[in-house]
Amino acid sequence: MILSDRLILKEIEAGTIVIEPFKRECLGTNSYDVHLGKHLACYKNRELDAKKHNEIDHFEIPKDGFVLQPNTLYLGVTLEYTETHAHVPFLEGKSSTGRLGIDIHATAGKGDVGFCNTWTLEISATQPVKIYAGMPIGQLIYFVVDGEVETMYHTKGDAKYNNKTTKPVESMMWKNQF
């Protein structure tokens, strides 16, 4: 079950959902619009290795915008910091974003119960497109969890994305044993 606008507001009031900054006009019928933060990053090397720490270069989106290029993976970040203590958050692109040929995540659209952070976006574009800090970039949808959660994400000792940040975070795949 997906939470409606009224239930999202009720959960915010109860403290089980946190969205900072929260703007009432960003609340949709059953989602909340999130915005692109001012920081982007690209990997330093064009060829990535899943067993190695692939470093990134951070940069800020200029006030007059930044043109995304095809065949390049950009890591972005949401302006909004979120906490979800009783629901499963899903981040999806907005249709207006998709109609510009922008994908905001390759595979990582689902968060975990207990995720407390900004969202790193895996941004790609099908053709050159100018983007701006603060533009609507996606929407959060909240699903009800069936059953009790044994371990919340923010309490897991091995959780790789727990450090609070306002900048995109590179893949931590290299920390896995395989």
MDTraj code that builds the backbone (N, CA, C; nanometers):
import mdtraj as md
import numpy as np

residues = "MET ILE LEU SER ASP ARG LEU ILE LEU LYS GLU ILE GLU ALA GLY THR ILE VAL ILE GLU PRO PHE LYS ARG GLU CYS LEU GLY THR ASN SER TYR ASP VAL HIS LEU GLY LYS HIS LEU ALA CYS TYR LYS ASN ARG GLU LEU ASP ALA LYS LYS HIS ASN GLU ILE ASP HIS PHE GLU ILE PRO LYS ASP GLY PHE VAL LEU GLN PRO ASN THR LEU TYR LEU GLY VAL THR LEU GLU TYR THR GLU THR HIS ALA HIS VAL PRO PHE LEU GLU GLY LYS SER SER THR GLY ARG LEU GLY ILE ASP ILE HIS ALA THR ALA GLY LYS GLY ASP VAL GLY PHE CYS ASN THR TRP THR LEU GLU ILE SER ALA THR GLN PRO VAL LYS ILE TYR ALA GLY MET PRO ILE GLY GLN LEU ILE TYR PHE VAL VAL ASP GLY GLU VAL GLU THR MET TYR HIS THR LYS GLY ASP ALA LYS TYR ASN ASN LYS THR THR LYS PRO VAL GLU SER MET MET TRP LYS ASN GLN PHE".split()
xyz = np.array([
    [0.0839, -0.1175, 0.0000],
    [0.0000, 0.0000, 0.0000],
    [0.0892, 0.1250, 0.0000],
    [0.0561, 0.2189, -0.0834],
    [0.1271, 0.3464, -0.0924],
    [0.0546, 0.4490, -0.0061],
    [0.1312, 0.5291, 0.0687],
    [0.0698, 0.6317, 0.1527],
    [0.0117, 0.7446, 0.0683],
    [-0.1055, 0.7913, 0.1072],
    [-0.1686, 0.9075, 0.0440],
    [-0.1076, 1.0353, 0.1014],
    [-0.1439, 1.1494, 0.0432],
    [-0.0951, 1.2778, 0.0941],
    [-0.1316, 1.2964, 0.2417],
    [-0.2542, 1.2619, 0.2785],
    [-0.2971, 1.2776, 0.4181],
    [-0.2172, 1.1883, 0.5126],
    [-0.1895, 1.0650, 0.4682],
    [-0.1121, 0.9745, 0.5531],
    [0.0346, 1.0182, 0.5617],
    [0.0903, 1.0727, 0.4535],
    [0.2270, 1.1259, 0.4591],
    [0.2337, 1.2381, 0.5617],
    [0.1372, 1.3285, 0.5584],
    [0.1336, 1.4383, 0.6562],
    [0.1199, 1.3856, 0.7985],
    [0.0370, 1.2837, 0.8167],
    [0.0177, 1.2241, 0.9496],
    [0.1483, 1.1622, 1.0001],
    [0.2220, 1.0953, 0.9112],
    [0.3483, 1.0324, 0.9495],
    [0.4566, 1.1373, 0.9762],
    [0.4536, 1.2482, 0.9033],
    [0.5465, 1.3582, 0.9313],
    [0.5181, 1.4145, 1.0701],
    [0.3911, 1.4350, 1.1006],
    [0.3522, 1.4855, 1.2328],
    [0.3946, 1.3889, 1.3438],
    [0.3867, 1.2589, 1.3168],
    [0.4246, 1.1573, 1.4157],
    [0.5768, 1.1397, 1.4243],
    [0.6500, 1.1933, 1.3259],
    [0.7958, 1.1817, 1.3264],
    [0.8500, 1.0560, 1.2616],
    [0.7643, 0.9749, 1.2008],
    [0.8128, 0.8533, 1.1346],
    [0.8640, 0.8827, 0.9938],
    [0.8253, 0.9969, 0.9375],
    [0.8809, 1.0473, 0.8120],
    [0.9319, 1.1882, 0.8407],
    [1.0568, 1.2148, 0.8000],
    [1.1166, 1.3469, 0.8139],
    [1.1599, 1.3922, 0.6749],
    [1.1238, 1.5133, 0.6365],
    [1.1680, 1.5730, 0.5106],
    [1.2101, 1.7154, 0.5421],
    [1.3391, 1.7452, 0.5191],
    [1.3918, 1.8786, 0.5489],
    [1.4678, 1.9320, 0.4286],
    [1.4355, 2.0454, 0.3732],
    [1.3208, 2.1270, 0.4128],
    [1.1915, 2.0666, 0.3585],
    [1.0827, 2.0881, 0.4299],
    [0.9510, 2.0424, 0.3862],
    [0.8730, 2.1621, 0.3343],
    [0.8153, 2.1475, 0.2161],
    [0.7287, 2.2510, 0.1579],
    [0.5965, 2.1850, 0.1205],
    [0.4906, 2.2334, 0.1771],
    [0.3581, 2.1732, 0.1562],
    [0.3221, 2.1629, 0.0083],
    [0.3660, 2.2619, -0.0724],
    [0.3307, 2.2619, -0.2151],
    [0.4013, 2.1503, -0.2927],
    [0.4980, 2.0840, -0.2324],
    [0.5688, 1.9734, -0.2983],
    [0.5017, 1.8387, -0.2714],
    [0.4005, 1.8391, -0.1854],
    [0.3282, 1.7164, -0.1535],
    [0.2251, 1.6890, -0.2616],
    [0.2392, 1.5751, -0.3267],
    [0.1426, 1.5334, -0.4287],
    [0.0346, 1.4462, -0.3678],
    [-0.0469, 1.3888, -0.4515],
    [-0.1560, 1.3035, -0.4067],
    [-0.1064, 1.1837, -0.3265],
    [0.0054, 1.1255, -0.3703],
    [0.0619, 1.0103, -0.2995],
    [0.2151, 1.0081, -0.3111],
    [0.2765, 1.1268, -0.3133],
    [0.4220, 1.1357, -0.3227],
    [0.4672, 1.2742, -0.2761],
    [0.5996, 1.2881, -0.2642],
    [0.6570, 1.4167, -0.2288],
    [0.7682, 1.4477, -0.3280],
    [0.7623, 1.5658, -0.3909],
    [0.8627, 1.6053, -0.4896],
    [0.9924, 1.6459, -0.4209],
    [1.1048, 1.5899, -0.4688],
    [1.2366, 1.6283, -0.4200],
    [1.3104, 1.7032, -0.5301],
    [1.4130, 1.7764, -0.4911],
    [1.4816, 1.8687, -0.5806],
    [1.6302, 1.8376, -0.5890],
    [1.6909, 1.8772, -0.6986],
    [1.8327, 1.8542, -0.7209],
    [1.9149, 1.9492, -0.6359],
    [2.0057, 1.8950, -0.5560],
    [2.0984, 1.9762, -0.4783],
    [2.2017, 2.0399, -0.5691],
    [2.2872, 2.1244, -0.5139],
    [2.3824, 2.1993, -0.5959],
    [2.5089, 2.1207, -0.6296],
    [2.5282, 2.0035, -0.5684],
    [2.6505, 1.9264, -0.5902],
    [2.6294, 1.8119, -0.6884],
    [2.7238, 1.7980, -0.7815],
    [2.7314, 1.6829, -0.8718],
    [2.8701, 1.6227, -0.8555],
    [2.8860, 1.5013, -0.9073],
    [3.0170, 1.4370, -0.9080],
    [3.0255, 1.3459, -1.0299],
    [3.1481, 1.3245, -1.0740],
    [3.1772, 1.2278, -1.1797],
    [3.2953, 1.1436, -1.1334],
    [3.2990, 1.0196, -1.1795],
    [3.4129, 0.9344, -1.1471],
    [3.5375, 0.9876, -1.2152],
    [3.6506, 0.9773, -1.1456],
    [3.7780, 1.0265, -1.1989],
    [3.8230, 0.9444, -1.3193],
    [3.7943, 0.8146, -1.3174],
    [3.8328, 0.7268, -1.4282],
    [3.7100, 0.6851, -1.5074],
    [3.7251, 0.6743, -1.6363],
    [3.6150, 0.6341, -1.7238],
    [3.5825, 0.4856, -1.7052],
    [3.6869, 0.4040, -1.6782],
    [3.6651, 0.2616, -1.6557],
    [3.6594, 0.2367, -1.5057],
    [3.5503, 0.1755, -1.4602],
    [3.5302, 0.1502, -1.3178],
    [3.5561, 0.0037, -1.2869],
    [3.5952, -0.0252, -1.1635],
    [3.6246, -0.1607, -1.1187],
    [3.5450, -0.1862, -0.9906],
    [3.4558, -0.2847, -0.9935],
    [3.3678, -0.3120, -0.8802],
    [3.4433, -0.3554, -0.7546],
    [3.5658, -0.4041, -0.7672],
    [3.6434, -0.4474, -0.6507],
    [3.7330, -0.3372, -0.5960],
    [3.7345, -0.2216, -0.6602],
    [3.8219, -0.1131, -0.6158],
    [3.7399, 0.0102, -0.5795],
    [3.8005, 0.0948, -0.4957],
    [3.7373, 0.2218, -0.4606],
    [3.7529, 0.3176, -0.5787],
    [3.6432, 0.3453, -0.6466],
    [3.6421, 0.4363, -0.7605],
    [3.6157, 0.5766, -0.7086],
    [3.7167, 0.6618, -0.7171],
    [3.7056, 0.7960, -0.6612],
    [3.6301, 0.8893, -0.7543],
    [3.5693, 0.9924, -0.6939],
    [3.4906, 1.0892, -0.7698],
    [3.5434, 1.2307, -0.7486],
    [3.5142, 1.3156, -0.8450],
    [3.5404, 1.4593, -0.8350],
    [3.4070, 1.5297, -0.8148],
    [3.3962, 1.6096, -0.7078],
    [3.2751, 1.6876, -0.6813],
    [3.2859, 1.8247, -0.7472],
    [3.1727, 1.8777, -0.7909],
    [3.1674, 2.0151, -0.8391],
    [3.0277, 2.0691, -0.8162],
    [3.0149, 2.2010, -0.8170],
    [2.8844, 2.2637, -0.7983],
    [2.8232, 2.3003, -0.9325],
    [2.6925, 2.2888, -0.9386],
    [2.6197, 2.3308, -1.0583],
    [2.6214, 2.4831, -1.0608],
    [2.6700, 2.5437, -1.1690],
    [2.6704, 2.6905, -1.1763],
    [2.5285, 2.7470, -1.1722],
    [2.5154, 2.8711, -1.1316],
    [2.3828, 2.9362, -1.1237],
    [2.3096, 2.9330, -1.2578],
    [2.3871, 2.9425, -1.3690],
    [2.3241, 2.9423, -1.5013],
    [2.3067, 2.8016, -1.5571],
    [2.3257, 2.6986, -1.4728],
    [2.2980, 2.5612, -1.5115],
    [2.4200, 2.4842, -1.5581],
    [2.3995, 2.3572, -1.5813],
    [2.5049, 2.2661, -1.6254],
    [2.4444, 2.1725, -1.7288],
    [2.5161, 2.1486, -1.8386],
    [2.4665, 2.0611, -1.9449],
    [2.5165, 1.9191, -1.9232],
    [2.4229, 1.8281, -1.8989],
    [2.4549, 1.6860, -1.8915],
    [2.4849, 1.6348, -2.0315],
    [2.5841, 1.5477, -2.0422],
    [2.6204, 1.4883, -2.1699],
    [2.5841, 1.3399, -2.1703],
    [2.5415, 1.2868, -2.2848],
    [2.5132, 1.1433, -2.2933],
    [2.6394, 1.0609, -2.2660],
    [2.6203, 0.9359, -2.2323],
    [2.7289, 0.8410, -2.2086],
    [2.8191, 0.8802, -2.0918],
    [2.7657, 0.9549, -1.9982],
    [2.8394, 0.9920, -1.8779],
    [2.7484, 0.9697, -1.7580],
    [2.8042, 0.9078, -1.6545],
    [2.7297, 0.8898, -1.5307],
    [2.7631, 1.0047, -1.4375],
    [2.6614, 1.0776, -1.3969],
    [2.6762, 1.1856, -1.3001],
    [2.6117, 1.1400, -1.1702],
    [2.6772, 1.1690, -1.0600],
    [2.6159, 1.1446, -0.9304],
    [2.5655, 1.2785, -0.8794],
    [2.4390, 1.2832, -0.8476],
    [2.3780, 1.4035, -0.7925],
    [2.3279, 1.3740, -0.6535],
    [2.2629, 1.4713, -0.5944],
    [2.2122, 1.4545, -0.4590],
    [2.0835, 1.5349, -0.4452],
    [1.9923, 1.4847, -0.3643],
    [1.8703, 1.5604, -0.3393],
    [1.9002, 1.6757, -0.2448],
    [1.8288, 1.7836, -0.2645],
    [1.8355, 1.8969, -0.1727],
    [1.7801, 1.8551, -0.0364],
    [1.6802, 1.7697, -0.0393],
    [1.6106, 1.7279, 0.0825],
    [1.6846, 1.6160, 0.1558],
    [1.6941, 1.6334, 0.2853],
    [1.7378, 1.5283, 0.3771],
    [1.6108, 1.4573, 0.4223],
    [1.6125, 1.3242, 0.4250],
    [1.4933, 1.2511, 0.4663],
    [1.5267, 1.1440, 0.5701],
    [1.4281, 1.1123, 0.6499],
    [1.4343, 0.9985, 0.7412],
    [1.3041, 0.9221, 0.7255],
    [1.3143, 0.7908, 0.7252],
    [1.1960, 0.7067, 0.7133],
    [1.2070, 0.5960, 0.8172],
    [1.1245, 0.6043, 0.9219],
    [1.1374, 0.5134, 1.0354],
    [1.0336, 0.4015, 1.0398],
    [0.9356, 0.4042, 0.9523],
    [0.8322, 0.3003, 0.9585],
    [0.7809, 0.2580, 0.8210],
    [0.8408, 0.3104, 0.7140],
    [0.7935, 0.2816, 0.5783],
    [0.9118, 0.2562, 0.4862],
    [0.8838, 0.1987, 0.3701],
    [0.9870, 0.1795, 0.2686],
    [0.9744, 0.2941, 0.1684],
    [1.0773, 0.3797, 0.1601],
    [1.0723, 0.4901, 0.0652],
    [1.1220, 0.4461, -0.0732],
    [1.0542, 0.4888, -0.1759],
    [1.0971, 0.4670, -0.3144],
    [1.1163, 0.6035, -0.3783],
    [1.2253, 0.6209, -0.4500],
    [1.2519, 0.7437, -0.5237],
    [1.2372, 0.7142, -0.6715],
    [1.1513, 0.7883, -0.7359],
    [1.1296, 0.7738, -0.8794],
    [1.1472, 0.9092, -0.9456],
    [1.1808, 0.9065, -1.0729],
    [1.1900, 1.0303, -1.1489],
    [1.0520, 1.0875, -1.1738],
    [1.0466, 1.2174, -1.1911],
    [0.9208, 1.2815, -1.2296],
    [0.9018, 1.2627, -1.3795],
    [0.7784, 1.2615, -1.4257],
    [0.7547, 1.2452, -1.5689],
    [0.8159, 1.3606, -1.6480],
    [0.8136, 1.4806, -1.5919],
    [0.8738, 1.5962, -1.6610],
    [1.0242, 1.5790, -1.6762],
    [1.0882, 1.5160, -1.5798],
    [1.2316, 1.4878, -1.5871],
    [1.2576, 1.3823, -1.6943],
    [1.1804, 1.2763, -1.6918],
    [1.1935, 1.1703, -1.7909],
    [1.1695, 1.2197, -1.9325],
    [1.0788, 1.3127, -1.9496],
    [1.0481, 1.3659, -2.0831],
    [1.1587, 1.4560, -2.1368],
    [1.2535, 1.4902, -2.0486],
    [1.3744, 1.5612, -2.0935],
    [1.4879, 1.4622, -2.1233],
    [1.4593, 1.3323, -2.1054],
    [1.5597, 1.2296, -2.1308],
    [1.6543, 1.2082, -2.0149],
    [1.6133, 1.2486, -1.8947],
    [1.6980, 1.2355, -1.7760],
    [1.6496, 1.1174, -1.6919],
    [1.7421, 1.0262, -1.6621],
    [1.7172, 0.9189, -1.5650],
    [1.7853, 0.9595, -1.4360],
    [1.7179, 0.9404, -1.3224],
    [1.7785, 0.9825, -1.1954],
    [1.8338, 0.8665, -1.1135],
    [1.8046, 0.7435, -1.1538],
    [1.8691, 0.6299, -1.0874],
    [1.8763, 0.5124, -1.1822],
    [1.9896, 0.4427, -1.1741],
    [2.0097, 0.3258, -1.2586],
    [1.9352, 0.2062, -1.2006],
    [1.9533, 0.1801, -1.0714],
    [1.8868, 0.0664, -1.0075],
    [1.8495, 0.0928, -0.8629],
    [1.8916, 0.2053, -0.8067],
    [1.8808, 0.2243, -0.6619],
    [1.7643, 0.3135, -0.6217],
    [1.6448, 0.2780, -0.6599],
    [1.5295, 0.3599, -0.6271],
    [1.4646, 0.3308, -0.4934],
    [1.4989, 0.2161, -0.4339],
    [1.4362, 0.1776, -0.3073],
    [1.5280, 0.2094, -0.1913],
    [1.4724, 0.2712, -0.0894],
    [1.5462, 0.2928, 0.0346],
    [1.5071, 0.1866, 0.1349],
    [1.5707, 0.1881, 0.2483],
    [1.5402, 0.0942, 0.3551],
    [1.4708, 0.1659, 0.4687],
    [1.3914, 0.0906, 0.5443],
    [1.3348, 0.1456, 0.6667],
    [1.4527, 0.1847, 0.7556],
    [1.4532, 0.3081, 0.8007],
    [1.5640, 0.3565, 0.8820],
    [1.6681, 0.4331, 0.8026],
    [1.6469, 0.4523, 0.6711],
    [1.7407, 0.5331, 0.5926],
    [1.7242, 0.6792, 0.6338],
    [1.8362, 0.7428, 0.6705],
    [1.8344, 0.8814, 0.7176],
    [1.9465, 0.9576, 0.6484],
    [1.9156, 1.0242, 0.5381],
    [2.0187, 1.0950, 0.4630],
    [1.9555, 1.1657, 0.3432],
    [2.0404, 1.2351, 0.2696],
    [2.0005, 1.2810, 0.1370],
    [2.0096, 1.1597, 0.0448],
    [1.9561, 1.1705, -0.0745],
    [1.9587, 1.0597, -0.1699],
    [2.0620, 1.0893, -0.2779],
    [2.1552, 0.9964, -0.2983],
    [2.2468, 1.0089, -0.4109],
    [2.1733, 0.9624, -0.5357],
    [2.1826, 1.0420, -0.6405],
    [2.1156, 1.0136, -0.7673],
    [2.2176, 0.9637, -0.8689],
    [2.1821, 0.8651, -0.9465],
    [2.2662, 0.8136, -1.0555],
    [2.2091, 0.8693, -1.1844],
    [2.2567, 0.9854, -1.2243],
    [2.1943, 1.0624, -1.3317],
    [2.2592, 1.0328, -1.4664],
    [2.1755, 1.0094, -1.5663],
    [2.2230, 0.9972, -1.7042],
    [2.1222, 1.0670, -1.7951],
    [2.1704, 1.1047, -1.9133],
    [2.0860, 1.1773, -2.0083],
    [2.0972, 1.1133, -2.1465],
    [1.9859, 1.1072, -2.2182],
    [1.9875, 1.0480, -2.3523],
    [2.0401, 1.1453, -2.4571],
    [2.0347, 1.2732, -2.4263],
    [2.0889, 1.3769, -2.5147],
    [2.1321, 1.4931, -2.4265],
    [2.2107, 1.5879, -2.4776],
    [2.2513, 1.7000, -2.3938],
    [2.1293, 1.7748, -2.3386],
    [2.1321, 1.8032, -2.2085],
    [2.0208, 1.8738, -2.1450],
    [2.0760, 1.9563, -2.0283],
    [2.0311, 2.0807, -2.0194],
    [2.0773, 2.1692, -1.9126],
    [1.9904, 2.1495, -1.7893],
    [2.0590, 2.1337, -1.6757],
    [1.9906, 2.1164, -1.5477],
    [2.0308, 2.2289, -1.4534],
    [1.9532, 2.2453, -1.3462],
    [1.9755, 2.3538, -1.2514],
    [1.9602, 2.3034, -1.1086],
    [2.0428, 2.3561, -1.0196],
    [2.0260, 2.3264, -0.8776],
    [1.8888, 2.3764, -0.8341],
    [1.8207, 2.2981, -0.7556],
    [1.6885, 2.3356, -0.7061],
    [1.5727, 2.2921, -0.7941],
    [1.6011, 2.2399, -0.9130],
    [1.4912, 2.1963, -1.0007],
    [1.4276, 2.0686, -0.9445],
    [1.2957, 2.0517, -0.9652],
    [1.2341, 1.9246, -0.9249],
    [1.3019, 1.8111, -1.0020],
    [1.3393, 1.7055, -0.9321],
    [1.4141, 1.5977, -0.9968],
    [1.3483, 1.4614, -0.9785],
    [1.2714, 1.4443, -0.8726],
    [1.2103, 1.3144, -0.8472],
    [1.0994, 1.3247, -0.7461],
    [1.0456, 1.2091, -0.7119],
    [0.9387, 1.2052, -0.6126],
    [0.9561, 1.0839, -0.5231],
    [0.9329, 1.1056, -0.3946],
    [0.9387, 0.9973, -0.2972],
    [0.7995, 0.9406, -0.2769],
    [0.7934, 0.8097, -0.2764],
    [0.6691, 0.7359, -0.2528],
    [0.6960, 0.6473, -0.1316],
    [0.6012, 0.6379, -0.0415],
    [0.6196, 0.5612, 0.0817],
    [0.5257, 0.4409, 0.0847],
    [0.5850, 0.3239, 0.1070],
    [0.5090, 0.2002, 0.1149],
    [0.5012, 0.1531, 0.2594],
    [0.3886, 0.0939, 0.2945],
    [0.3688, 0.0355, 0.4264],
    [0.4502, -0.0938, 0.4347],
    [0.5116, -0.1173, 0.5496],
    [0.5870, -0.2401, 0.5740],
    [0.4950, -0.3393, 0.6441],
    [0.4951, -0.4621, 0.5977],
    [0.4150, -0.5671, 0.6597],
    [0.5043, -0.6432, 0.7568],
    [0.4800, -0.6283, 0.8845],
    [0.5608, -0.6952, 0.9863],
    [0.6581, -0.5987, 1.0514],
    [0.7193, -0.6467, 1.1602],
    [0.8144, -0.5630, 1.2330],
    [0.9526, -0.5731, 1.1699],
    [1.0238, -0.4613, 1.1701],
    [1.1595, -0.4571, 1.1175],
    [1.2556, -0.4942, 1.2301],
    [1.3422, -0.5921, 1.2049],
    [1.4374, -0.6359, 1.3071],
    [1.5530, -0.5363, 1.3213],
    [1.6086, -0.4900, 1.2097],
    [1.7238, -0.4003, 1.2145],
    [1.7007, -0.2826, 1.1202],
    [1.6885, -0.1648, 1.1765],
    [1.6717, -0.0434, 1.0962],
    [1.8041, -0.0110, 1.0276],
    [1.7972, 0.0456, 0.9076],
    [1.9182, 0.0719, 0.8287],
    [2.0193, 0.1570, 0.9051],
    [1.9741, 0.2630, 0.9692],
    [2.0671, 0.3536, 1.0366],
    [2.1327, 0.2939, 1.1608],
    [2.0874, 0.1742, 1.2035],
    [2.1493, 0.1086, 1.3186],
    [2.2414, -0.0062, 1.2774],
    [2.2474, -0.0370, 1.1486],
    [2.3332, -0.1452, 1.1008],
    [2.4787, -0.1004, 1.1027],
    [2.5628, -0.1784, 1.1654],
    [2.7044, -0.1455, 1.1724],
    [2.7739, -0.1504, 1.0382],
    [2.7231, -0.2328, 0.9455],
    [2.7874, -0.2463, 0.8149],
    [2.7162, -0.1676, 0.7045],
    [2.6231, -0.0803, 0.7405],
    [2.5540, 0.0014, 0.6406],
    [2.6548, 0.0967, 0.5758],
    [2.6619, 0.0958, 0.4435],
    [2.7658, 0.1706, 0.3722],
    [2.7311, 0.3176, 0.3472],
    [2.6061, 0.3548, 0.3626],
    [2.5656, 0.4907, 0.3263],
    [2.4988, 0.5634, 0.4427],
    [2.5524, 0.5452, 0.5616],
    [2.4960, 0.6045, 0.6823],
    [2.5498, 0.7429, 0.7157],
    [2.6630, 0.7815, 0.6604],
    [2.7225, 0.9101, 0.6947],
    [2.6435, 1.0241, 0.6318],
    [2.5914, 1.1131, 0.7157],
    [2.5100, 1.2243, 0.6678],
    [2.5920, 1.3119, 0.5739],
    [2.5348, 1.3455, 0.4581],
    [2.6070, 1.4210, 0.3579],
    [2.5141, 1.5120, 0.2781],
    [2.5705, 1.6166, 0.2228],
    [2.4976, 1.7027, 0.1294],
    [2.5579, 1.6896, -0.0102],
    [2.6525, 1.5962, -0.0250],
    [2.7172, 1.5716, -0.1541],
    [2.6909, 1.4282, -0.1983],
    [2.6984, 1.4039, -0.3296],
    [2.6802, 1.2665, -0.3779],
    [2.7881, 1.1735, -0.3221],
    [2.7522, 1.0476, -0.3059],
    [2.8435, 0.9471, -0.2532],
    [2.8678, 0.8415, -0.3613],
    [2.9957, 0.8092, -0.3821],
    [3.0329, 0.7096, -0.4818],
    [2.9925, 0.5692, -0.4364],
    [3.0000, 0.4748, -0.5287],
    [2.9680, 0.3360, -0.4978],
    [3.0626, 0.2816, -0.3920],
    [3.0072, 0.2085, -0.2980],
    [3.0853, 0.1423, -0.1948],
    [3.0882, -0.0102, -0.2182],
    [3.0632, -0.0500, -0.3420],
    [3.0654, -0.1927, -0.3775],
    [3.1959, -0.2581, -0.3326],
    [3.3051, -0.1859, -0.3407],
    [3.4373, -0.2399, -0.3062],
    [3.4472, -0.2868, -0.1606],
    [3.3538, -0.2421, -0.0770],
    [3.3547, -0.2866, 0.0633],
    [3.2927, -0.4254, 0.0807],
    [3.2249, -0.4756, -0.0203],
    [3.1650, -0.6089, -0.0136],
    [3.2704, -0.7172, -0.0338],
    [3.2463, -0.8335, 0.0221],
    [3.3332, -0.9490, 0.0033],
    [3.2748, -1.0340, -0.1091],
    [3.3495, -1.0467, -0.2175],
    [3.3073, -1.1344, -0.3282],
    [3.4254, -1.1784, -0.4085],
])
top = md.Topology()
chain = top.add_chain()
for i, resn in enumerate(residues, 1):
    res = top.add_residue(resn, chain, resSeq=i)
    for name in ("N", "CA", "C"):
        top.add_atom(name, md.element.get_by_symbol(name[0]), res)
traj = md.Trajectory(xyz[None], top)
